[in-house]
């Protein structure tokens, strides 16, 4: 049995409506899926964009050279201090102290000087002049000059005469206590060695006149041409 035109028209209308509803539902579904996809992509894009930004920041940070460290303040340079000059001790201009000592001595109202010096001491000429040497011996209690008794000691008298002074030295026994360094008639200048003390024996004055004498030499000083005596201690200690 066929459908009437009205029924076919109604069915067509219903079919069209169903198709429309289906299409609408499809569109809504597609729209929902698309929106969900878009939302997911946005989340993924947002999530993935952060590492990219961080990486870019890192690249930028690594590409930018770090600021140079502050330069250390230069240490103050100390100027080299010159070492103090070592001063070489200057030898004293004064001569070494003379070990000879001088003491006043008198005999028979005349002034003499008693000179004492260690063994090895050399007596030097205090002035320029002519040397005279005389040898004395004590024979039978008498003092004799020019004698020659080999068994008895000889005692030299050493005289030094300048134009205005005369000095007479009376040292100990020849070759036992005294070594002569000049000869009779020699010319002596200031500082010329006259004789050396080689023993600790006393002056011939002890043997000849005074047993209390202990000095190496008994000396006297006189002015010339008068022959008047001068202070012998001052002469030997103030030169």
TIZAZA-405478 format. One record per residue (C-alpha): x, y, z; residue number from 1. Coordinates in steps of 0.05 Angstrom, whole numbers, plus 32768, in hexadecimal, padded with zeros to 4 digits. Layout:
TIZAZA-405478
{{X; Y; Z}; NUM}
...
END
This chain:
TIZAZA-405478
{{8000; 8000; 8000}; 1}
{{801F; 8042; 7FED}; 2}
{{8027; 807F; 8019}; 3}
{{7FFD; 80BA; 800E}; 4}
{{801F; 80FA; 7FF8}; 5}
{{8013; 8118; 803C}; 6}
{{8036; 80DE; 805F}; 7}
{{8072; 80E1; 8031}; 8}
{{8076; 812B; 803C}; 9}
{{8073; 8122; 8088}; 10}
{{80A8; 80EB; 8087}; 11}
{{80D5; 8116; 805B}; 12}
{{80CD; 8150; 808C}; 13}
{{80DE; 8122; 80C6}; 14}
{{811A; 8107; 80A0}; 15}
{{8133; 814B; 8090}; 16}
{{812A; 8160; 80D8}; 17}
{{8151; 8123; 80EF}; 18}
{{8187; 8131; 80BD}; 19}
{{818A; 8178; 80D6}; 20}
{{818D; 8162; 811D}; 21}
{{81C3; 8130; 810C}; 22}
{{81EA; 8165; 80E7}; 23}
{{81E1; 8194; 8121}; 24}
{{81F9; 8160; 8151}; 25}
{{8234; 8150; 8124}; 26}
{{8246; 8199; 8120}; 27}
{{8241; 81A0; 816B}; 28}
{{826D; 8162; 8174}; 29}
{{829F; 817B; 8143}; 30}
{{829E; 81BF; 8164}; 31}
{{82A9; 819E; 81A8}; 32}
{{82E2; 8174; 818E}; 33}
{{8300; 81B0; 816C}; 34}
{{82FA; 81DA; 81AB}; 35}
{{8318; 81A3; 81D5}; 36}
{{8350; 819B; 81A3}; 37}
{{835C; 81E5; 81A1}; 38}
{{835C; 81E8; 81ED}; 39}
{{838D; 81AE; 81F0}; 40}
{{83BA; 81CE; 81BC}; 41}
{{83B8; 820E; 81E2}; 42}
{{83CC; 81EA; 8222}; 43}
{{8402; 81C3; 81FD}; 44}
{{841A; 8201; 81DB}; 45}
{{841A; 8226; 821D}; 46}
{{843D; 81EC; 823F}; 47}
{{8470; 81E4; 8209}; 48}
{{847B; 822E; 8201}; 49}
{{8498; 8234; 8247}; 50}
{{84D7; 8209; 823A}; 51}
{{84E2; 822E; 81F9}; 52}
{{84DF; 826F; 821E}; 53}
{{850C; 8254; 8255}; 54}
{{853C; 8238; 8221}; 55}
{{853D; 827B; 81FE}; 56}
{{854A; 829C; 8241}; 57}
{{8582; 826C; 824F}; 58}
{{85A0; 8277; 820A}; 59}
{{859B; 82C1; 8214}; 60}
{{85B9; 82BB; 8259}; 61}
{{85F2; 828F; 8240}; 62}
{{85FD; 82BB; 8204}; 63}
{{8603; 82F9; 822F}; 64}
{{864A; 82F9; 824C}; 65}
{{864C; 82FE; 8297}; 66}
{{8664; 8341; 82B0}; 67}
{{86AF; 8341; 82BC}; 68}
{{86C4; 8338; 8304}; 69}
{{86D7; 8378; 8326}; 70}
{{8720; 8387; 831C}; 71}
{{8747; 8380; 835C}; 72}
{{8761; 83C0; 8375}; 73}
{{87AB; 83C3; 8365}; 74}
{{87D4; 83B8; 83A2}; 75}
{{87FD; 83F5; 83B3}; 76}
{{8843; 83EA; 8397}; 77}
{{8876; 83F8; 83CB}; 78}
{{88B1; 841D; 83B0}; 79}
{{88F0; 83F5; 83BD}; 80}
{{8912; 840F; 83FA}; 81}
{{895C; 8417; 83F1}; 82}
{{8982; 83ED; 8422}; 83}
{{89A7; 8419; 8454}; 84}
{{89EE; 8422; 843F}; 85}
{{8A1C; 83F8; 8469}; 86}
{{8A4D; 8426; 8487}; 87}
{{8A93; 840C; 848B}; 88}
{{8AB0; 841C; 84CE}; 89}
{{8AE2; 8453; 84C5}; 90}
{{8B23; 8444; 84E8}; 91}
{{8B30; 8475; 851F}; 92}
{{8B63; 84A9; 850D}; 93}
{{8B82; 84A3; 8551}; 94}
{{8BBA; 8471; 8556}; 95}
{{8BB5; 8433; 8580}; 96}
{{8BC1; 8443; 85C9}; 97}
{{8C0B; 843E; 85D9}; 98}
{{8C18; 8408; 860D}; 99}
{{8C54; 842E; 8627}; 100}
{{8C4A; 8452; 8669}; 101}
{{8C73; 848D; 8684}; 102}
{{8C7E; 849E; 86CD}; 103}
{{8CA6; 84D5; 86EE}; 104}
{{8CE8; 84C0; 870E}; 105}
{{8D1C; 84EA; 8731}; 106}
{{8D63; 84DA; 8745}; 107}
{{8D97; 8508; 8764}; 108}
{{8D68; 8543; 8759}; 109}
{{8D61; 8537; 870E}; 110}
{{8D21; 8526; 86EA}; 111}
{{8D19; 84E7; 86C1}; 112}
{{8CE0; 84BF; 86A5}; 113}
{{8CD7; 8474; 86B2}; 114}
{{8CBD; 8453; 8672}; 115}
{{8C9B; 840F; 8678}; 116}
{{8C86; 83E5; 863C}; 117}
{{8C75; 839C; 862D}; 118}
{{8CA7; 836C; 860E}; 119}
{{8CAA; 8377; 85C4}; 120}
{{8C9C; 83C1; 85C8}; 121}
{{8CC5; 83EC; 8598}; 122}
{{8CDB; 8431; 85AE}; 123}
{{8CD6; 8463; 8575}; 124}
{{8CFA; 84A5; 856B}; 125}
{{8CCC; 84DE; 8582}; 126}
{{8CF5; 8511; 855A}; 127}
{{8D27; 8512; 8521}; 128}
{{8D70; 8514; 8533}; 129}
{{8DB2; 84F0; 8538}; 130}
{{8DBA; 84AF; 855E}; 131}
{{8DF3; 84A1; 858E}; 132}
{{8DFB; 845D; 85AF}; 133}
{{8E29; 8451; 85EC}; 134}
{{8E33; 840F; 8611}; 135}
{{8E3E; 840D; 865C}; 136}
{{8E52; 83D6; 868C}; 137}
{{8E53; 83D2; 86D8}; 138}
{{8E99; 83BB; 86EB}; 139}
{{8EAC; 83B4; 8734}; 140}
{{8E75; 83E5; 8748}; 141}
{{8E8A; 8419; 8715}; 142}
{{8E61; 842D; 86D7}; 143}
{{8E90; 842C; 869C}; 144}
{{8E87; 843F; 8654}; 145}
{{8EAE; 841F; 861B}; 146}
{{8EC3; 83E3; 8645}; 147}
{{8EBF; 839D; 8629}; 148}
{{8EB7; 8366; 865D}; 149}
{{8E94; 832C; 863A}; 150}
{{8E7C; 830D; 867B}; 151}
{{8E57; 834D; 8690}; 152}
{{8E17; 8369; 8670}; 153}
{{8E1A; 83A6; 8643}; 154}
{{8DE7; 83DD; 864D}; 155}
{{8DDA; 840C; 8612}; 156}
{{8DCB; 8456; 8618}; 157}
{{8DA7; 846F; 85DA}; 158}
{{8DAB; 84BA; 85CF}; 159}
{{8D82; 84DF; 859B}; 160}
{{8D95; 8528; 858E}; 161}
{{8D70; 855A; 8563}; 162}
{{8D80; 85A4; 855B}; 163}
{{8D5D; 85B6; 859C}; 164}
{{8D51; 8575; 85C3}; 165}
{{8D79; 853C; 85E0}; 166}
{{8D59; 84FC; 85F8}; 167}
{{8D81; 84C6; 861C}; 168}
{{8D62; 8480; 8622}; 169}
{{8D7E; 844E; 8656}; 170}
{{8D5F; 840A; 8646}; 171}
{{8D70; 83C5; 8663}; 172}
{{8DAA; 8395; 8653}; 173}
{{8DBD; 838F; 860A}; 174}
{{8DA6; 834F; 85E7}; 175}
{{8D84; 8338; 8627}; 176}
{{8D4F; 836E; 8630}; 177}
{{8D5E; 839E; 85F8}; 178}
{{8D69; 8396; 85AD}; 179}
{{8D89; 83D2; 858B}; 180}
{{8D69; 83E5; 8548}; 181}
{{8D98; 8420; 8538}; 182}
{{8DE3; 842A; 8538}; 183}
{{8E0F; 8462; 8552}; 184}
{{8E0E; 849C; 8521}; 185}
{{8DCC; 8489; 84FF}; 186}
{{8D9B; 84BF; 84EA}; 187}
{{8D56; 84B4; 8506}; 188}
{{8D15; 84D2; 84EF}; 189}
{{8CD5; 84D8; 8517}; 190}
{{8CBB; 8491; 8521}; 191}
{{8CFD; 846E; 8513}; 192}
{{8D03; 842E; 853E}; 193}
{{8D3B; 8438; 8570}; 194}
{{8D3A; 83F8; 859A}; 195}
{{8D0B; 83C0; 85AF}; 196}
{{8CFC; 83A3; 85F4}; 197}
{{8D0A; 8358; 85EE}; 198}
{{8D0C; 8348; 8639}; 199}
{{8CEA; 8360; 8678}; 200}
{{8D2A; 8376; 8699}; 201}
{{8D2E; 83BD; 86B6}; 202}
{{8D56; 83F8; 869F}; 203}
{{8DA1; 83FB; 86AB}; 204}
{{8D8F; 842F; 86E0}; 205}
{{8D7A; 83F6; 870D}; 206}
{{8DBE; 83D4; 8706}; 207}
{{8DE7; 8414; 870B}; 208}
{{8DC3; 8440; 873D}; 209}
{{8D7E; 842C; 8759}; 210}
{{8D66; 83E6; 8767}; 211}
{{8D1E; 83FE; 876D}; 212}
{{8D19; 840E; 8723}; 213}
{{8CEC; 83DE; 86FD}; 214}
{{8CDE; 8404; 86BC}; 215}
{{8CFC; 83ED; 867A}; 216}
{{8D1B; 8431; 866C}; 217}
{{8D30; 846E; 8692}; 218}
{{8D33; 84AB; 8665}; 219}
{{8D44; 84F5; 866A}; 220}
{{8D37; 8531; 863D}; 221}
{{8D61; 8570; 8637}; 222}
{{8D5E; 85B0; 860E}; 223}
{{8D97; 85C0; 85DF}; 224}
{{8DC6; 85E3; 85DC}; 225}
{{8DBD; 85F6; 8625}; 226}
{{8DB7; 85AF; 863F}; 227}
{{8D82; 85C3; 8672}; 228}
{{8D53; 858B; 8684}; 229}
{{8D0B; 8589; 866C}; 230}
{{8CD0; 8566; 868A}; 231}
{{8CD9; 8520; 866D}; 232}
{{8C93; 8507; 8682}; 233}
{{8C71; 853F; 865D}; 234}
{{8C9D; 8533; 8621}; 235}
{{8C89; 84E9; 861B}; 236}
{{8C40; 84F0; 862E}; 237}
{{8C29; 852E; 8608}; 238}
{{8C45; 851D; 85C3}; 239}
END
